[in-house]
Amino acid sequence: MTRTEPLPTDQTRDFALLQQLPPGHVSRSRRTLFWLLGLLLLLVGAVVTLVLYLNNFEAEEETRRRAADAQWLEQSVQFHFRRLEDDLLVLARQTVLGDANAPHQRAKTLEVQGGLLWREPGVVLSHGWLAAGLTHDARVGPERWQLDWTAHPANAQALATMQDTTRGLRRSAYAGLMQQADGSFTDVLWLAVPFFDRGQFVGNYLAALSLERAVRSLVPAWFAQGHSVRLVVDDMGPIPVSASADHPYRASMNLPGPDLFLEVAPIGEQPTTVPRIFFLVALLFLAGMLTSLVALRRDFVKRQQVQARLQAEVALRTAMENSVTIGLRAWDQHGKILYVNQAFCSMVGYAASELVGRSAPLPYWPADQADELQLVHRDVITQGTQGDGVELQFQHRNGPLLDVLIHEAPLTTADGEQLGWMSSVLDISERKRAQRMAALQQDKLEASGRLVAVGEVASTLAHELNQPLGALSSFANGLLNRLRGGNITLDELEPVVTRMARLAERAGGIIKRVNAFARRRELSRQRLELVAVLRRVLASMGDVQSGQVLLVNKSQSIWIDADELMLEHLINNLVANALDWAHRGSGLAQVRVEVDGDRRQGLASLVVADSGPGVSDDDRETIFNAFFSTKEGGMGMGLAICRSIVEAHHGRIEVGRDPELGGARFVVWLPLADGPAVASTLPTPLVAPGVP
């Protein structure tokens, strides 16, 4: 049954009966009306209380807003005056350390890069440099300096105090407001910025400022629309900057020297729209309550219909859960089981009543794996499982062990709050049993393949045994002849016997290496010089004397950690394979062997290229597989053994086409003895079947 299907006939008749008015419906409606009137009175009282509270809140908020606006303006004014002081300090440095034109060039630059007060027209009335030796001389300095100095005695005293302050306190100072000859005040304010060179006072850079113009420039348009700002001097009348207003807030400009204040007051009153909006919202809510009461009965009937459908869906879902073969288990975030389905109960042999409410250790855990399962259980209830799930072992109530695959998903409520985890438990015992059987068969195949590989290696390394065994036979026959002839002394006998012992030991070592290779034991690694080993192997091949093999050594010395016997077999097999295919090419048979070392990557490279027909693109993917051969009558084990030897040394082997000779190009990468570990940088090796 889906949500869109019509209800059955019997359910429809039941819902129709519910829609009929019962005998006590009228009395219940009256009680509902009385409750509604009570709620209405309560809502009206709450709205009135809310309006009174919001009026008081608006008054407090307006006071706080005024104080915040004044504090913002105060900080903005202080910031821009400090920026102007920095601009004048730059001019002072240019004047002292630069040439005569440097101050003018800097001033021209500051028109673009200076602060707001420097760029605003009419703020800086005059500026210039006043050296230290001319501190109280009114005849030098900026052009307005002498006029203000001589205009009134109070001006001279204030300007002299300003200069003494900059020299004594080593900081910027202000003087003003300047007075005219009749004693009236202007809006001119002097700023002196001292400059010290190596701790010695050099002089002041002076600037005459129009304070009224500066304040106007510092008050943004959006601020002036809602506030009036006045400049107030201590013990003086206010200097108007904009229209006045009631309830002002006074903020100090904090300029070293004069006591200047900004009086900020809001313009007009902000309408108290918030209480009205809340009152309107309350009325809307009241109307909504009346409307919802009308719709409540219809909603009740619909809820009954939805409840019937939900019960049908729950029954259907329960039947589905009981019919599946996958075990379902739910638990909370503390590890307590909340729910199990019938498939899970059948899987472990316990009833649902025996499992619900249980916490770790759980009854279906094997006793010998309880500690391990406890750790896994703690991780699962903390972070769930990854995409591949977790493989564990459960124990049936009757004793058999089960291999299971568990996937966890968060168990959440409708609002997204996680309650715990929902588990799907899949019995993979048969799959694991099949995998174990396949692994056993694979081990048998690999054992057979290793025996085949040993046969190939043994046939290839047979010539290594011929030399020590032949030399040992020659020494034995010669020693026997001299002993029979009686013409040998004990001193002559000892080195011959020692040489024979070494040859026998070498032959035994070769046999042990082949045996170790067949049984997959550890290789006998030692520090080897790759070029020397390569020269020795090439020298033992007769084709080298004919000039068909060219050795290119790009590094002086390349040391690697390798098994010498396996390395010699690798080189011999690659070069012999290259010589064989070089003779099958259309031109002159040539083989080039290159060796190089990359210290940065910690790898040594061995390249064997030939002039043969090369390896086709289709065969490059399978050329290193066991029993794959492109030669007529070949066993297909040579390159497979080469790859096994390279991978046993944590290296890799690649095949391509040589750009110069045109044939096959085999590249072997082996880690350097003193290089970094490269196992993590190498790709995953493709091990040939039957090759160790």
C-alpha positions in Angstrom: 0.0 0.0 0.0 1.4 3.4 -1.0 0.5 6.9 0.2 -1.4 7.6 -3.1 -3.6 4.5 -3.0 -7.3 5.0 -1.8 -8.2 3.6 1.6 -10.2 0.3 1.7 -13.9 0.5 1.9 -14.2 -0.6 5.5 -11.7 2.1 6.6 -13.6 4.7 4.6 -16.8 3.8 6.5 -15.0 4.0 9.8 -13.7 7.5 9.0 -17.2 8.6 7.9 -18.5 7.5 11.3 -15.8 9.6 13.0 -17.0 12.7 11.1 -20.5 12.5 12.6 -21.2 14.7 15.6 -21.2 12.8 18.9 -23.9 13.6 21.6 -21.4 15.6 23.8 -20.0 17.6 20.9 -22.1 20.8 21.7 -21.0 20.9 25.3 -17.4 20.4 24.3 -17.7 23.3 21.8 -18.9 25.6 24.6 -16.0 24.6 26.8 -13.7 25.2 23.9 -15.2 28.7 23.4 -14.6 29.6 27.1 -11.0 28.4 26.8 -10.6 30.5 23.7 -12.0 33.7 25.5 -9.6 33.0 28.4 -6.7 32.7 26.0 -7.7 35.9 24.3 -7.7 37.8 27.6 -4.4 36.4 28.4 -3.0 37.3 25.0 -4.3 40.9 25.3 -2.7 41.3 28.7 0.5 39.9 27.4 0.4 42.4 24.5 -0.1 45.4 26.8 2.7 44.3 29.0 4.9 43.8 26.0 4.1 47.3 24.7 5.0 48.9 28.0 8.2 46.9 28.2 9.3 47.7 24.7 8.7 51.5 25.2 11.1 51.4 28.1 13.5 49.2 26.1 13.4 51.7 23.2 14.3 54.6 25.5 17.3 52.7 27.0 18.3 51.5 23.5 18.2 55.1 22.2 20.5 56.2 25.0 22.9 53.4 24.4 22.9 54.2 20.6 23.7 57.8 21.2 26.7 56.9 23.4 27.9 54.4 20.8 27.6 56.9 18.0 29.6 59.5 20.0 32.3 57.0 20.9 32.6 55.9 17.2 33.0 59.5 16.1 35.6 60.1 18.9 37.7 57.1 17.8 37.4 58.1 14.1 38.6 61.6 14.9 41.5 60.4 16.9 42.5 57.9 14.2 42.6 60.5 11.4 44.6 63.0 13.5 47.1 60.2 14.3 47.3 59.5 10.6 47.9 63.2 9.9 50.8 63.1 12.4 52.3 60.1 10.6 52.0 62.0 7.3 53.9 65.1 8.7 56.5 62.7 10.2 57.1 61.5 6.6 57.6 65.1 5.4 60.0 65.7 8.3 62.1 62.7 7.4 62.2 63.7 3.8 63.2 67.3 4.8 66.0 66.2 7.0 67.3 63.2 5.0 66.4 64.1 1.5 67.4 66.9 -0.9 65.7 70.4 -1.1 62.9 69.2 -3.4 62.1 66.0 -1.4 59.4 67.7 0.8 57.6 69.1 -2.2 57.7 65.7 -4.0 56.5 63.9 -0.9 53.7 66.4 -0.4 52.6 65.8 -4.0 52.5 62.1 -3.3 50.6 62.5 -0.1 47.7 64.2 -2.0 47.0 60.7 -3.3 48.4 58.4 -0.6 48.0 60.6 2.6 45.2 60.4 5.1 41.8 62.0 4.9 42.8 65.2 6.7 45.8 65.7 4.4 43.8 65.2 1.3 40.8 67.2 2.3 41.0 70.7 0.8 41.0 73.5 3.4 42.1 71.4 6.3 45.8 72.0 6.2 46.2 75.8 5.9 50.0 75.9 6.0 52.8 73.6 6.7 56.6 73.6 6.8 59.8 72.7 8.6 61.2 74.5 11.7 64.8 73.5 12.7 65.8 73.0 16.3 68.0 76.0 16.6 65.1 78.3 15.5 62.6 77.1 17.9 61.4 80.4 19.2 62.1 82.5 16.2 58.9 83.6 14.5 60.6 84.8 11.4 61.1 81.3 10.1 58.8 78.3 9.6 55.6 78.1 7.5 54.1 81.3 6.0 51.3 81.5 8.6 53.6 80.8 11.5 54.8 84.4 11.9 51.3 85.8 11.5 49.8 83.7 14.3 52.9 84.1 16.5 52.7 87.9 16.4 48.9 88.2 16.4 48.4 87.8 20.1 50.7 87.1 23.1 48.7 84.1 24.1 49.4 82.6 20.6 53.2 83.0 21.1 53.0 81.4 24.5 50.9 78.4 23.2 53.2 77.9 20.2 56.3 78.0 22.4 54.8 75.5 24.8 53.9 73.2 21.9 57.6 73.2 20.7 58.9 72.6 24.2 56.5 69.7 24.6 57.6 68.0 21.4 61.3 68.3 22.3 60.9 67.3 25.9 58.3 64.6 25.7 59.4 63.4 22.2 55.8 63.3 20.8 53.5 65.3 18.7 51.7 68.3 20.3 49.0 70.8 19.4 48.5 74.5 20.2 45.4 76.5 19.8 42.9 77.7 19.2 44.7 80.8 17.8 43.4 84.3 18.8 43.2 87.4 16.7 44.5 90.8 17.7 41.2 91.7 19.4 41.2 88.5 21.5 38.6 86.6 19.5 39.3 83.0 18.7 39.6 81.4 15.3 39.3 77.8 14.3 43.1 77.5 13.6 45.0 74.8 15.4 48.8 74.2 15.1 50.3 70.7 15.0 54.0 70.1 15.6 55.6 66.7 14.9 59.2 66.3 16.2 61.9 64.5 14.4 64.9 62.9 16.1 68.0 61.7 14.3 70.1 59.3 16.3 68.5 60.4 19.5 69.2 64.1 18.8 66.3 66.6 18.4 66.5 68.0 14.8 63.4 70.1 14.6 59.6 70.1 14.2 57.4 69.8 11.1 54.5 72.3 11.6 51.1 72.5 10.1 48.3 74.9 10.7 44.9 73.2 10.6 41.3 74.5 10.2 39.6 72.7 13.0 36.1 73.5 11.8 37.0 72.2 8.3 38.7 69.1 9.8 35.6 68.1 11.9 33.3 68.6 8.9 35.5 66.3 6.8 35.6 63.7 9.5 31.8 63.5 9.9 30.4 61.3 7.1 27.2 62.2 5.4 25.2 59.2 6.7 26.2 60.3 10.3 25.4 63.9 9.7 21.9 63.0 8.5 20.9 61.7 12.0 23.2 63.6 14.3 24.3 67.2 15.0 28.0 67.8 15.8 29.4 70.8 17.6 33.1 71.6 18.4 33.4 72.7 22.0 36.6 74.3 23.6 37.0 74.2 27.3 36.0 77.5 29.0 34.9 78.8 25.7 31.7 78.8 23.7 30.9 76.1 21.1 32.1 76.4 17.6 29.1 75.3 15.5 29.7 72.5 13.0 26.1 71.6 12.3 22.7 72.4 13.7 22.2 71.9 17.5 19.9 69.4 19.1 18.7 68.4 22.6 20.3 65.9 24.9 23.8 66.1 23.5 26.7 63.7 24.3 30.2 65.2 24.8 33.2 63.2 23.6 36.8 64.3 24.1 39.1 64.6 21.0 42.2 63.7 23.1 44.6 66.0 21.3 47.8 66.7 23.3 47.6 70.4 24.3 44.1 72.0 23.9 41.0 70.7 25.6 38.7 70.1 22.7 35.4 68.2 22.7 32.7 67.1 20.2 29.1 67.5 21.2 27.0 64.9 19.4 23.2 64.8 19.6 20.6 62.9 17.5 18.4 64.9 15.1 14.7 64.1 15.5 13.2 61.1 17.3 13.2 57.5 16.1 9.6 56.2 15.8 8.9 53.3 18.2 7.7 50.9 15.5 8.8 47.7 17.2 6.1 47.7 19.9 3.5 48.5 17.2 4.8 45.6 15.1 4.7 43.3 18.0 1.1 44.4 18.8 0.1 43.8 15.3 1.7 40.4 15.2 -0.1 39.5 18.4 -3.5 40.4 16.8 -2.6 38.3 13.8 -1.8 35.4 16.1 -5.1 35.9 17.8 -6.9 35.8 14.5 -4.9 32.7 13.6 -5.9 31.0 16.8 -9.6 31.5 15.9 -9.0 30.3 12.4 -7.0 27.3 13.6 -9.8 26.3 15.9 -12.2 26.1 13.0 -9.7 23.9 11.1 -8.9 21.8 14.1 -11.8 19.4 13.6 -11.0 18.9 10.0 -7.4 18.3 10.9 -8.4 15.7 13.5 -10.2 13.6 10.9 -7.2 13.8 8.6 -4.9 12.8 11.3 -7.0 9.7 11.9 -6.7 8.8 8.2 -2.9 9.4 8.3 -2.7 7.2 11.4 -4.5 4.4 9.7 -2.1 4.6 6.7 0.9 4.8 9.0 -0.2 1.6 10.8 -0.6 -0.2 7.5 2.9 1.0 6.4 4.4 -0.1 9.7 2.8 -3.5 9.3 4.2 -3.8 5.8 7.7 -2.7 6.9 7.6 -5.2 9.7 6.7 -8.0 7.3 9.5 -6.9 4.9 12.1 -6.9 7.8 11.0 -10.3 8.9 11.2 -11.7 5.3 14.8 -10.5 4.5 17.8 -12.7 5.2 20.1 -9.8 6.2 20.3 -9.2 9.9 19.3 -5.8 11.2 20.4 -4.4 14.5 20.0 -1.0 16.1 21.8 0.3 19.1 22.2 3.6 20.9 25.4 5.7 21.2 26.3 3.8 24.4 26.3 0.4 22.8 23.0 -0.9 24.1 20.9 -2.9 21.6 17.6 -1.3 20.7 16.2 -3.6 18.0 17.0 -6.8 16.2 15.0 -8.4 13.4 14.2 -12.1 13.0 17.0 -12.8 10.5 19.6 -11.5 13.0 18.0 -13.7 15.8 18.2 -16.7 13.5 21.8 -15.9 12.6 23.0 -15.9 16.2 20.5 -18.3 17.8 19.1 -15.9 20.4 15.6 -14.5 20.8 15.0 -10.8 20.4 14.0 -10.6 24.1 17.4 -12.0 25.1 19.3 -9.3 23.0 17.3 -6.1 23.3 18.7 -4.0 26.1 22.1 -5.9 26.3 25.4 -4.1 26.2 29.0 -5.3 25.6 30.1 -8.0 26.1 27.3 -9.5 23.9 26.4 -13.2 24.2 27.2 -14.0 20.5 30.8 -12.9 20.8 33.4 -15.7 20.8 35.1 -16.0 24.2 38.6 -16.0 22.7 37.9 -12.8 20.7 36.2 -10.8 23.4 39.0 -8.3 23.9 39.4 -7.6 20.2 35.6 -7.3 19.6 35.4 -4.9 22.6 37.9 -2.6 20.8 36.0 -2.8 17.5 32.7 -2.3 19.3 34.0 0.9 20.9 35.2 2.3 17.5 31.9 1.4 15.9 29.7 3.2 18.4 32.0 6.2 18.2 32.4 6.7 14.5 30.5 3.9 12.6 32.1 1.8 9.8 33.8 2.8 6.6 32.5 2.2 3.1 33.7 -1.4 3.0 32.3 -2.3 6.3 33.9 -4.4 9.1 34.4 -8.2 9.0 34.0 -9.9 12.3 33.2 -13.4 13.7 30.1 -14.2 15.7 29.4 -17.4 17.5 26.0 -19.1 17.2 24.3 -20.2 20.4 25.0 -23.8 19.5 28.8 -23.2 19.0 29.6 -22.7 15.3 31.5 -19.6 14.3 30.0 -17.2 11.7 31.9 -14.8 9.5 29.8 -11.6 9.1 30.2 -8.3 7.3 28.7 -5.3 9.2 27.8 -1.9 7.8 26.8 0.9 10.1 24.5 3.9 9.3 23.6 6.7 11.7 20.2 6.3 13.3 18.7 9.8 13.5 15.5 11.5 14.5 13.4 13.6 12.1 15.3 16.8 13.2 18.6 15.2 12.5 19.7 14.3 16.0 21.6 11.1 16.1 20.3 8.4 18.5 22.7 5.7 17.6 23.6 3.3 14.8 21.7 1.0 12.5 23.6 -2.1 11.5 23.1 -4.5 8.5 24.8 -7.8 9.3 25.5 -10.1 6.3 26.5 -13.8 6.8 29.6 -14.3 4.6 30.7 -17.6 6.1 30.2 -19.4 2.7 32.0 -16.6 0.9 35.0 -16.8 3.3 35.0 -20.6 3.0 35.2 -20.3 -0.8 38.0 -17.7 -0.5 40.0 -20.0 1.8 39.6 -22.8 -0.7 40.6 -20.5 -3.6 43.6 -19.3 -1.6 44.6 -22.9 -0.9 44.4 -23.7 -4.6 46.3 -20.6 -5.4 49.1 -21.6 -3.0 49.3 -25.0 -4.7 49.5 -23.3 -8.1 52.2 -20.9 -6.9 54.2 -23.9 -5.5 54.0 -25.6 -8.8 54.9 -22.4 -10.6 57.9 -21.9 -8.3 59.2 -25.3 -9.2 58.9 -24.5 -12.9 60.7 -21.2 -12.2 63.4 -23.0 -10.3 64.0 -25.3 -13.2 64.4 -22.3 -15.5 66.7 -20.5 -13.1 68.7 -23.7 -12.5 69.2 -24.2 -16.3 70.3 -20.6 -16.6 72.7 -20.7 -13.7 74.2 -24.0 -14.7 77.2 -22.3 -16.3 78.0 -20.7 -13.0 78.6 -24.2 -11.5 80.7 -25.4 -14.5 83.5 -23.0 -13.7 84.0 -23.8 -10.0 83.4 -27.5 -10.5 85.8 -27.6 -13.5 88.5 -25.7 -11.7 88.0 -27.9 -8.7 88.4 -31.0 -10.8 91.6 -29.6 -12.4 93.1 -28.8 -9.1 92.2 -32.2 -7.7 93.8 -34.1 -10.7 96.9 -32.0 -10.6 97.3 -32.4 -6.9 96.8 -36.2 -7.3 99.4 -36.5 -10.0 102.0 -34.5 -8.0 101.2 -36.6 -4.9 101.8 -39.8 -6.9 105.0 -38.4 -8.3 106.2 -37.3 -4.8 107.2 -33.9 -6.1 105.1 -31.6 -3.8 105.8 -30.3 -0.4 103.5 -29.4 2.5 104.0 -25.7 1.8 103.0 -26.1 -1.8 100.0 -28.3 -0.8 98.3 -25.8 1.6 97.4 -23.1 -1.0 96.1 -25.7 -3.5 93.8 -27.2 -0.9 92.7 -23.7 0.2 91.8 -22.8 -3.3 89.9 -26.1 -3.8 88.0 -25.4 -0.5 87.0 -21.9 -1.8 85.8 -23.3 -5.1 83.7 -25.9 -3.3 82.3 -23.3 -1.0 81.3 -21.1 -4.0 79.6 -24.0 -5.7 77.7 -24.9 -2.5 76.7 -21.2 -2.2 75.2 -21.3 -5.7 73.2 -24.3 -4.9 71.9 -22.8 -1.6 70.8 -19.6 -3.5 68.8 -21.6 -5.9 67.3 -23.6 -3.1 66.4 -20.4 -1.2 64.9 -18.8 -4.3 62.7 -21.9 -4.7 61.6 -21.8 -1.0 61.0 -18.0 -1.0 63.6 -17.4 1.7 65.3 -14.0 2.4 67.8 -12.9 -0.3 71.5 -12.6 0.6 71.8 -8.8 0.2 75.2 -7.1 0.2 76.5 -3.7 -1.0 77.4 -4.0 -4.7 78.8 -1.6 -7.3 76.4 -2.0 -10.2 78.8 -1.0 -12.9 81.4 -3.5 -11.8 78.8 -6.3 -11.7 77.5 -5.3 -15.1 81.1 -5.3 -16.6 81.8 -8.8 -15.1 78.6 -10.3 -16.6 79.1 -8.7 -20.0 82.7 -9.9 -20.0 81.6 -13.5 -19.5 79.4 -13.3 -22.6 81.1 -14.1 -25.9 79.0 -11.7 -28.0 80.5 -8.7 -26.2 83.9 -9.3 -27.9 82.2 -9.0 -31.3 81.1 -5.4 -30.5 77.4 -6.0 -30.6 76.9 -4.8 -27.0 77.6 -1.2 -26.1 77.9 -0.2 -22.4 77.1 3.4 -21.6 78.0 4.4 -18.0 76.5 7.8 -17.0 77.7 7.7 -13.4 81.1 7.0 -11.9 79.9 4.8 -9.1 76.5 3.3 -8.3 76.1 1.3 -5.2 73.0 -0.8 -4.4 72.0 -3.4 -1.9 71.3 -6.6 -3.8 71.8 -10.4 -4.0 74.8 -10.7 -6.3 73.7 -14.0 -7.8 70.2 -12.8 -8.6 71.5 -9.6 -10.0 73.9 -11.4 -12.3 71.1 -13.6 -13.4 68.9 -10.6 -14.1 71.5 -8.9 -16.2 72.4 -12.1 -18.1 68.8 -12.8 -18.9 68.0 -9.3 -20.2 71.2 -9.0 -22.3 70.8 -12.5 -23.7 67.1 -11.8 -24.6 68.2 -8.5 -26.2 70.9 -10.2 -28.3 68.5 -12.9 -29.4 65.9 -10.3 -30.6 68.6 -8.0 -32.1 69.5 -10.7 -34.7 65.8 -10.8 -35.8 65.8 -7.1 -36.8 66.1 -5.9 -40.4 69.4 -4.0 -39.8 72.7 -4.5 -38.0 72.2 -6.4 -34.7 73.0 -3.9 -31.8 72.4 -3.9 -28.1 73.0 -0.9 -25.8 73.2 -1.1 -22.0 73.0 2.1 -20.0 73.4 2.5 -16.3 72.7 5.7 -14.3 71.9 6.8 -10.8 69.4 9.4 -9.6 70.4 10.6 -6.2 67.4 12.9 -5.8 64.9 9.9 -6.1 67.3 7.4 -4.6 67.1 5.1 -7.7 69.5 3.4 -10.0 68.5 2.7 -13.6 69.6 -0.1 -15.8 68.5 0.2 -19.5 68.8 -2.7 -22.0 67.8 -1.7 -25.6 68.1 -3.7 -28.8 67.6 -3.1 -32.6 65.1 -5.9 -33.0 61.4 -5.7 -33.9 60.4 -4.6 -30.4 57.4 -5.4 -28.3 54.0 -4.7 -29.6 51.5 -2.7 -27.6 49.2 -5.7 -27.1 52.1 -7.8 -25.6 53.4 -5.1 -23.2 50.6 -5.9 -20.7 51.4 -9.7 -20.6 55.1 -9.9 -21.5 56.1 -10.4 -17.9 53.5 -13.1 -17.1 54.7 -16.6 -16.5 54.4 -19.0 -19.4 53.9 -16.2 -21.9 56.5 -16.2 -24.7 56.7 -14.7 -28.2 59.7 -16.9 -29.1 59.1 -20.1 -30.9 59.8 -22.9 -28.4 60.2 -20.5 -25.5 59.0 -21.4 -22.0 57.9 -17.9 -21.1 59.7 -17.8 -17.8 62.7 -15.6 -18.5 61.1 -12.2 -18.2 58.8 -13.4 -15.4 61.8 -14.4 -13.3 63.4 -11.0 -14.1 60.4 -9.2 -12.8 60.3 -11.4 -9.7 64.0 -10.6 -9.0 63.4 -6.9 -9.4 60.4 -6.8 -7.2 62.2 -8.9 -4.6 64.7 -6.0 -4.5 61.8 -3.4 -4.1 62.3 -2.1 -7.6 60.3 -2.1 -10.8 60.8 -3.1 -14.5 59.3 -1.4 -17.5 59.2 -2.1 -21.2 58.9 0.3 -24.2 60.3 1.1 -27.6 63.8 2.6 -27.8 63.9 5.9 -29.8 67.4 5.3 -31.2 67.7 1.6 -31.9 64.0 1.1 -32.7 63.6 -2.2 -30.8 62.6 -3.1 -27.3 63.8 -1.0 -24.3 63.7 -2.6 -20.9 64.3 -0.3 -17.9 65.0 -1.6 -14.4 64.8 0.7 -11.4 66.6 -0.4 -8.2 66.9 1.5 -4.9 70.4 3.0 -4.2 72.2 1.7 -1.2 72.6 5.2 0.3 69.3 6.6 -1.2 65.9 7.2 0.5 63.4 4.5 0.9 61.5 4.1 -2.3 59.0 1.4 -1.5 56.3 3.9 -0.9 56.9 5.7 -4.2 56.8 2.6 -6.4 53.6 1.3 -7.9 52.0 -1.9 -6.7 53.9 -4.8 -8.4 52.1 -7.1 -10.7 53.4 -10.5 -9.5 53.3 -13.2 -12.1 51.6 -16.5 -11.2 54.0 -19.0 -10.0 56.9 -16.5 -9.6 58.1 -15.8 -6.1 
